[in-house]
Amino acid sequence: MNNLISLNEYPVKPVLKMLLADKTTKQNIVFATDSYSSLGDAYQANRQIDTNLLMQMGDAAIQPRVLKSLQDQADRTKSKAEVMTPAWIVNKMNNYCDEDWFGRPSVFNVENGERWTTNTDPIIFPEGKDWQQYVTSMRIEITCGEAPYLVSRYDTTKGKIIIPVKDRVGVLDRKLRIVKENTSTKEEWLKWAIKAYESTYGFEYQGDNLLIGRINLLITFVDYMQDKWNENPTDAELRKVANIIVWNLWQMDGLTGTVPFAYREVSHKQLSFFDFIDGSENETVKELLPALIYDWKKKCSVTYNSLKESK
């Protein structure tokens, strides 16, 4: 089976360094898995992933789960409860969400067991809702892995690329289809494609999965531009989308809302009876660093935990 991604080819190679960034720590994402620890100290779970390490590992090392050895798949399932969802399940669940949003079933396709037939007519929106609202609706895939619910470039259990793009079933796939159907100039298409990316989020713990998910979103952008305009993004357009992807797909422990192996120093005042006489001293302790995400409407970063607390 051929590789599903390539670190040394377009569109990944020009922005690979960007795709490794962690916006919270202002460094790089970390491995956060022991899958590569046998390669040496630089590949331990708490070490950052950089382009030099990736090149030393070889282009085939960072690949989707379906291309990993059966033993490695079993180990990751056991240690991190990692499982991959087949495309037909992704489609069924995303269809369910869209049925709720549109108020009717089978909006994008008609399910037939483990297959589906794409509806090719332009999508009709219910009264009181329009296509712009759908494109900018906020969506998130928690513990996203390779991000199959966001973009379905390939079936994660079979490794088969889904062609043509009109048959893809991810959240972003659906948004980008809507953008294609409702825009007539490249400038307008690009504006709303960017908004689709800005309103779609996901987080993942393991660094290799996160990188693959980011790459899948990047290649998806290229696929849809080629499908609509028969051309590739400019370098500036590619970098702009890559920056959004890196902000919106971030590395985090979903239980704590913190970045794996990233710490900050926090001062705590120790109070006692003698504080009233002699004053007290501050004690500095290390705490895991809360993960940041970006609010594209307000143009500012906020912690993920602060959003949970505000609900």
N, C-alpha and C positions, 0 to 999 in steps of 0.2 A: 504493500500500500504506500502511495506517495505521501510526502509530507503535506500537511494541510496548511502550514504556515512556513515562511522562510524569513529568517532574520537578516539575510544578506541580499534581499531583493526588494524592489519597489512594491508597495509603498512603505514597508516597515523600515528599511535601512536608513532613509533620510531622517527619520524621527525617532529612531530606536532609543537614543539617549533621553529624549523627552518622555517616552513611554515608561521608562524606569523610575521616573521621579516620584517622590512622595511629597505632596504639597504641605503636609503638616510638619514634617521634620526638616523640610528643605534639603533632604539628602535623597537617597534612593530607597526603594522598597527592599525588604529583606526576604530571604528565602522562606522563612517560617515553615519549613518542612525538612525532615531528615533524609529526603529522597536522594540528595546529592552529597551527603556528608562523607561518603567513602572516597570522594575525590580530593579531600584535604580540608585543612582548617578554614580556608577561604570560602568553603561551601557549607559551613555549618548553618543551622537554622537561624541564628541571630545575626548573620553576616549580610551585608548589602549586596544586591545584584548589580553588577556593572557590565558594560559592554565588553571589557577585556575578559572577564570570567565567561561570559556567554560565548565569545569566539573560541576560547580554549575548550569549552565543552563541545563545540561543534553544532552545526545548524540543526541536526536531528535531535539534539538533547531536549530542547524545550518544544514539546509537541503535545497536542491534546491527549487526554487520558486514553482514548481508544487506541492510540499508537504506542502506549507504554506497555511494558511486559505485564503478563497476567499476575506475576508475583508482586510487582510494584503497585498494580491496581488494588490487589487484595490488601497490601500493607497500608495504603492510603485510606481505604475504606475502614479498616480496623482502627487506625490511629486518629483519623479526622472525620470519620463518618462520611467520606466523600463518595457520592454516587452521581451518575450521569442520567439525565432524563431523556428518553427518546423524543424525537421531534413530534410524533403524533400526540404525546401527552402535553408537550409544550403548547401545541396548537389547541388542544381541547381546553386547557386552562386559560389561555389568552382569549379564546372564543367566549368563554364564560364571563370574563371581565368585560369584553366588548358587548356581550348581550345585555349586561347590566347598564353600560354606558349609553348604548343606542336604544335600549328598550325593545329589542327584537333579536332573534337568533340568526345565526348563519350570515353574518354581515360580510365577512371577507371570504369565507369558503364554506363548503358543505362537507361535513365529516362523513367518512365511509370506513368504519373500522380504524385501521392503522394508516389509512390514506385520506386524502381530502381533495376536493375539486374546487379550484379557485374561481370565485365570482369575478368575471372580467368586466362587468358593467361598472361605470363610475359609482362610488359609494354615495348613497343618499343619506343626508343627515336628518335627525328628528327635529320637530318643531322646537324652537328655543335653543338649539345648539348648532354650531357651525364647524367647518373643517379646521379653522384656526384654533378653536377651543380644544379639539381633539389632539392636534399636533402639540400644543403646549400643556396638555394635561400631565400632571406630575406622576411619574411611575418609578418604582424601585424594585430591583431584584435583590433580595437579601441572600447572603452567602452565595454569591452569583457564580462561583467557579469560572467556567469559560464563557459565561453570560449567554446561555442558550435561550433564555426567556426574553432577552433583549434583542439579540440578532441570531437568526438560525441559518448561518452560512452553511453548516453541515449538520447532519444528524450525529449527535455526540456519542451514540451507542454503535453506529455503523461506520462513521467516518466518511460518509458519502456527501459530497457537496450538493446543495440543493440549487438546481438550475432549471428554469430561469428565475430571476429574482422575484418575479410576480408571485411565485409559489412559496415564498418564505413567509414565516408565521410569527416572528418575534415582535415585540412591542415596537422597536424602532423600525423594523421592516414595514409594519402597518402604517406608522406615521409617515415614513418616506414614500410609501405608495400614495398616501393622501396628498402629500406635497407635490408629487409628480402629476397627479390628476388635476390639481387646482392652480398650477402656476404655468405661465407661458413664456417667461424670460429666464435666462440663467441667473440674473441678479435676484429676481424674486424667488426662484427655486433655492438658491444658496441661502438667502435670508431665512426662509422657513425650515430648511434642512438643519441649519445651525440651531434654530429654536427647538427643533425636535430633539437634538442632542443635549441641549442645555436643560431640558425638562425630564431627562431620563437618567436614572442613577442605579448604582449597584455597589456592594462592598464584598470583599473576599479576604480571607485570612492568609492563605498560602500564596506566596509571591509568584510562583511559576504560573498558577492558574490565573492570577490577576493579570499578569503580562499577556497571557493568551487571550483573556477576555478583552483587554484593551486593543490588542491586535485585531481581533474579530470585529470590533466596532469600527476601527480604522479602515479595514479592507471593505467593510460594508458600505462606508461612505463612498469609497472609490467605485464600488460595484454599481451603486445607484446613480452616480454621476455619469458613468459610462453608459448605463441603461437609458438615461434621459437625454444626455447631450453627446454621447459618443466621444467623450474626451476625459482626460484625467485632470484632477485638481492641480492648480498651480502650487508651487512650493509654499507660498503664503497661506493658501487655503488649507493645505494639508497640515501645516503647523498650527493653524487656528483651531481646526477640529481636534488635533492631537491634544492640545492644551485643555480643551473642554473635556475630552475623554479622561485625561489624567485626573482632573478635579472630580469628575462625576463617578468614576470607578476607582475606589480608594481601598487601601489596605487597613483592615480593622478587625478586632475581636468583637463580634456582634454581641457577646454577653456583657462586655464592660464598656464598649464604645471607645476603646483605646487602641493605639497603634502597637502592634507586636514589638516587644523588646525596645521600645522607645520610652525614655524616662525624663522627668523634669524634677528639679529641686523645689520643694515647697517648705516654707517656714511655718512651724506650729508653735504657739506660745504655751508653755507648760505652766499651769496654774497650781498653786498650793497655798497652804496657810501662810507661809512666809512671804508670799508675794506682797502682802499688805505691809510688810516691814522693809524688805530688801529689794522689792521689784522682782521681775522674772526674766528668764532668758529664753530666747527663741531656739527651737530645735529644728534643724534642717533634715528633712527626710525626702526620699525619692518616691515619686508616684508615676505610674504609667501615664503617658501623654494622651490627652483626649484627641480624638481624630477630628480634623476640620473638613467641612464641605463648603461648597460655594453657592451663594444665592445670586443667580445671574440677573434677577430683576433688581435687587437692591445693590448689586455689585459689591458684595462684601462676603467674607468668610465667617462661618459660625461653627461651633462644635456640634457634632451629631447629637451628643447627649442633651444639649440645650433645646434642640427641636423636640426630643422625646418628652422632656420635662414641661414644655409649653403646651402639650396636648391635654 
